[in-house]
Each structure stands twice: as structure tokens, then as C-alpha cells.
Amino acid sequence: MKENINRLVPKEMQTFIENSYNPILITTAKLDKPHPKILYCNNAFESLSEYQLDEIYGKTPRILQGKKTQRKVLDHLRKCLEKGEFFEGTTVNYKKSGKEYYVEWNISPIEKDGKIKYFMAIERDVTEKVNEKINEEIFKLSIQQAVEHVAITDLEGSYTFVNEAYTKRCGYQKEELLGSNPNILKSGKHDSKFYDSLWINLEKDEAFDAVFINEHKNGSLYYDKQTITPIIVDGKKHGYLIVGRDISNELKNEMHLTNLALKDQLTNLYNRNGFEKIISKVLLSHVKNNNDYTFVLADIDYFKSINDNYGHAIGDIVLKEFGKLIYSRIRSTDYAFRWGGEEFLIILNTDIKNAYNIIDFLRAEIEGYSFSSSIKITSSFGLYELRNADPNEAILKSDKALYKAKNSGRNKAVISNE
């Protein structure tokens, strides 16, 4: 069938066309019925389409089309050829196996004896190129619409790209950020060591991970877990990729969980875990600043009878209100703990004489208070001033003083004389 080239193409061109790297297809020029018919294809076209010439000879090029072949491109092709004009375009063709591929067409009308007799199509498989472009566009769209905050800076640190999530998080418009420096988000919450560490990593072409405390355009602070990575292509650094994630809610949850671990859920006072966390601050203040601290153990008198007579639900209300009364009488430098059951520990940032006055006032207030609207109770207290930075001794001695208060009639505050 390849002998057809002898009547279509001058002899000196035949070798060139037959062995051309680009697929070539020659058809008749009948646009209306019976439509263009295939007269010739070269080796490259057979390899691309998987058809041999004898399989497609005399057939319309529509044999190469399918559901993804774009109608708009075909309409434009017809209009060009009707006018005798050169056509260039890209669409989807189909191989004999049914596999689709992207083809770039260059179709020229060929005249003979003053009339257009043939169409010659030089084709190029651009599937890889188109797929790369599609993947690039998908990547760009994915980055643009990503939940993560994504930005790119040049080597000088100026923004060259920011996605929507990044602009939304910091409050600045894209136009305000591009060309500017991330310093625009500096909150002043990081010291020079933080930024020194960042640049040491980046200069070694290593990624830097950290929680950044940034300042929103409106002046509020927000927390971003960021990874900053050098962009290296062919061994050359071109800039830096910033990928951030808002962890404000995570930090809030972490703080909430910390509070759950350190606070008594009934009274909202610190528990024994909270004591372990806070006592180091107390001891540091006591030793370094020579501050006085008085430890006070408090106990509700005859609390068991409240549970027995009113039930545990009412008992819980009494404990909650008791804790609230204690908290209302301490300052920001004092601490209150539910030590266990109906027992409470108070650490007052003052000497024992002043502490006694505070506690005795609290004792009288408790005595006159109506718990759960109608229940009257009393309470006993043991006091000991912290010495030798020994909290265990202070707790032990205040507990002994509390024991004396209970054994000597209750409803009183006793200072340890040991």
C-alpha cells in the first residue's frame, strides 16, 4: 500500500517523509461526503496510532477520534480547511488499542493543478507535555486551595507566592504580601536565638520546624506550626518553601488537658498534681527573694454527717462552695488546693501572724455562711510557716496543728508551735 506515495509526493521527498520522526498523514480534500479519505501514512504514524496503512486506507480520519476529541477543535479545523488555510491545534486521538493520546496537528492544504487536492497532517504526540501541564495546574490548584498555609520566598526572603489559606490566616491580602518580607508577621515573641537557629538550618540546606507566634494584621497573635524548607533544583538554591498549620485550637486543647490534670474538677482548685507543679515556684520565691509563706491545712468539721444526712450530691455542693469561699479570700500570689476529701491546703504568701488573721476571718465567714442555701458548717485550720525550704515539713506541722484544732473543740485556727 505504501506505493501510493509515488503518486502523491515527488520522488526526492519520499525518503524524507517515510522516515520522518513526526507522524505524517495524507488524505483527500473532500470535506463533505464522502469526507476526507486516508491515502497515506508514514512509519512514524503507524507506530503512534498502532494502525498499518492497509487497515486505514480509504477510511476517514474519524477512525482516530473518540469521546474526548474536542468538537470545538474539529469545527475550527473544518473552517480553516474550507478556506484553504493552514490549521494548527491540539486534541485527543485514539490508538487502535483504544488508548487515548494528545496530538498536536499541523494540517496544510496541498494544491494540484490550481485546486486543493489533498490535506497533509504533520502530527506530534504531546501527551507527556500536556499531562505535565495538567499535573502542574492540578498542583497549583491544590496548593492554592490547600488547608495548610503555603508561601514561597526568594533567597532574600521576599514573598513570591502565597496561597489563599496563608492570606486568610495572617489577614493580609496577596498584593500586600508579595514582594514584602515575612518580618511583617513578627510578633516580638521570639528572641534572636530562635532566628539564629532558623538561619543556621537554612544555610545548611536543612529544613527548620518550629511553632511560630505570628502577629495578625489586626494585631492579634496566632500560633503556626511551620516547616521552612530550602528549594533546591539541580544543586542550586532558589528560595524557601513555607508550609504552616494553625495549631491554636490544639494549644487550647492542650492547655485544657493540662488544667484537667492539675485542677480538681469539683472545686476547680488545684489538686495534688497541681501542687507538684506549683511548689517549685513557691520554693524559688522563698529562697531567692526571701518571701514568707505560711502553709494552712483546712478541714470541714463533721463533713461525714452532711453526706449521711443530705446525701453525697449535697455534700459535693458544700465542698464546691467551701472551695469558692477559700478562693475568694486569697490573692494572686497565694494558692489553694483540694488536698483530699474535705481537706484543703492553702499556701499564703505572707508571714504566719498575718496569715492567722486572714484564716481566722475566713473561719468566721464560713461559720456564718449558709451552704446549699440552708446548711451551716464550721471548719478547723492548722498553720505553719515555711522554713528551710522544706514543704514536707510545713505540711506535716500544719497537719499536726489542724489535729490540735479538731481535738480542742473544732471551729478554730491553731498555729503550730514546733
C-alpha angles and dihedrals in degrees: 000000000000088000086082087081089071092070096037104047132036111259094244090058098046098085091047094051096042093051098035116135089226120072112251127197126184122197139170117268098238105125095176123054127346080031124208114321125208112249102167146003129182130230093268091055091050090051093048099043097034087227123121116221093247089058095056104026111127092011127115119257085241084090085079095053131090145161095302095048103114115243091204091060092048092050091051090048092054093048092052094048093046087058092045090245131144114260129209124179149127130236143138122286129181130231123224088263090057094251112142125228136176114247131191111211129204106183123183128187110234118212126211124179090355095305133096104252105161145022118219117200120196108194136194127196104232097167094119092046093048092045090051090052092046091049090047091052091046089050092049091047092047092050092045092051097036119128089225118084105249128187137159126208131189122240090275089057098251118140114254096168137017127173127222094262090055094052092044092051097050097035096233123120120242090250091055093052104042109094093012128103127252085242084088086078097047112132099185089240094114124071127221091265089064093056092040088057091049094054094042089059095044094047088054088052090247128134120253120217122190146129108261121204101210132182118237119223088255091057098255121126126241135183122234127183099214137186115197114194130183112241105228122181122177090349094305125111113230103172144302134292116215118197116179137179127198108241098171092112091046090053090048090051090047090051089047091051090047089052090049089054095046102036132071105240095216101048099019088227120128117278128212091282087055089051091056089051096047104037092077089060090050093049093046091051091046095050101034100038099025090236119170119238129185121200116214126189114198129192132186108237116240093352092159090066090057091056091044095048102034106020133250094281090062089042089058091051090052091050091048093050091044090054090048091053091051092048092049090059100049129082130228090266092053127078135211128197136183096232096188138309107341093343123105134187121213124189111197120195094224143075121283096257094058090039091058091054091051093048096045089052089050091048091054091047091052091049092055096042123101107224118208085005096293114026118107120204140167131213140208129219137198120197133197129168115233113253134179090006088279111142093176091059090047092053093045094050094044089050090054090049089051089052089054091050091053094044093050097057105293126241092085143098119237127193116215110244094196 
